[in-house]
Each structure stands twice: as C-alpha cells, then as structure tokens.
Amino acid sequence: MPVYKKKQACTQADGDKGTYTLYHKLKNGKEEKVGCSTSKKKAQSYVKGSYADWKWAKEKKNESFEELILQRILEWIEFEKSQQENLFESIYFED
C-alpha cells in the first residue's frame, strides 16, 4: 500500500526525534504509522520507494506469491552480476 507523509513530530525506533511521520491507509479508512523520518528529503524517498514497490506488485497481481519472490530474487541476482561485471571491467580495462 502506498505511504504518505505528514509534517508531525515523531520518535524513531532508536529514540532519535523526527519531523515527518509516515503513514499508510488501511482498508477500513484508518491510518497506520509505518515510520518516522528526520528530514523531508528522507521522507520523500521513503514515499517514492513505497510507490515503486506497490506499482510493481500491482503489475504482478496475477502471479502467486512464490513467483513474485522468485522474480525479485532473479532480478537481484542479475543486478549483482552486472555490478560485478562493471567492477571487473573498471579494474582490468582501465585506459
């Protein structure tokens, strides 16, 4: 479910004070607190990330949970592989 932010004092899990509270709406219309951020930029990043995940899940709604997890793992493996290849090329093929 997408997350939204409110400028409101809050306390993070580690005890630090924050200025932005992050929520998402439940199906019954109530809000559920999902986080606390110390800056507007960090809060916006959290919100953007939640929408990216939500959109991805909506696209895949006809797949089973196991298929979704497997797809995420495969995407992560491909990403890690490309990162290693880029590192290898930067080390061995420098100009």
Sequence and secondary structure as in RCSB ss.txt:
>XXXX:A:sequence
MPVYKKKQACTQADGDKGTYTLYHKLKNGKEEKVGCSTSKKKAQSYVKGSYADWKWAKEKKNESFEELILQRILE
WIEFEKSQQENLFESIYFED
>XXXX:A:secstr
   EEEEEEEE TTS EEEEEEEEE TTS EEEEEEESSHHHHHHHHHHHHHHHHHHHHTTTS HHHHHHHHHHH
HHHHHHHHHHHHHHHHHS  
